[in-house]
Amino acid sequence: MRLVREETGSTAVEYAVLGALVAVAALVGYVAYAGALDGLYGLLGREVGGALVP
């Protein structure tokens, strides 16, 4: 007779934590990507003498 039951499947809490981690990683990636694009366009704007800035 076994007194300890082994769990093989994931619970809803584990899926929620995993989903939250993926959401945070996606948000951090988006912010880093947006910052890099902003820096790139700022550099291009300065290089052409402000012609791209309205």
C-alpha positions in Angstrom: 0.0 0.0 0.0 1.4 3.3 -1.1 0.8 6.3 1.2 2.4 8.9 -1.0 0.8 9.7 -4.4 3.1 10.8 -7.2 1.8 13.6 -9.3 2.7 13.5 -13.0 0.6 16.3 -14.3 0.9 20.1 -13.9 -1.6 22.0 -11.8 -3.4 25.2 -12.7 -1.1 27.1 -10.4 2.0 25.9 -12.2 0.4 26.9 -15.6 -0.5 30.3 -14.2 3.1 30.9 -12.9 4.5 29.8 -16.3 2.1 32.1 -18.1 3.0 35.0 -15.9 6.8 34.4 -16.5 6.2 34.3 -20.3 4.2 37.6 -20.1 7.0 39.3 -18.1 9.6 38.0 -20.5 7.6 39.3 -23.5 7.1 42.7 -21.9 10.8 43.1 -21.1 11.7 42.0 -24.6 9.3 44.6 -26.1 10.6 47.4 -23.9 14.2 46.6 -24.8 13.3 46.4 -28.5 11.4 49.7 -28.4 14.4 51.3 -26.7 16.8 50.0 -29.3 14.6 51.3 -32.1 14.3 54.7 -30.4 18.0 55.0 -30.1 18.6 53.9 -33.7 16.1 56.5 -35.1 17.5 59.2 -32.8 21.0 58.4 -34.2 19.8 58.5 -37.8 18.0 61.8 -37.1 21.2 63.3 -35.7 23.3 62.0 -38.6 21.2 63.6 -41.3 21.1 66.9 -39.5 17.6 66.6 -38.1 15.9 66.2 -41.5 13.8 63.3 -40.1 12.6 65.3 -37.1 9.4 67.3 -37.8 
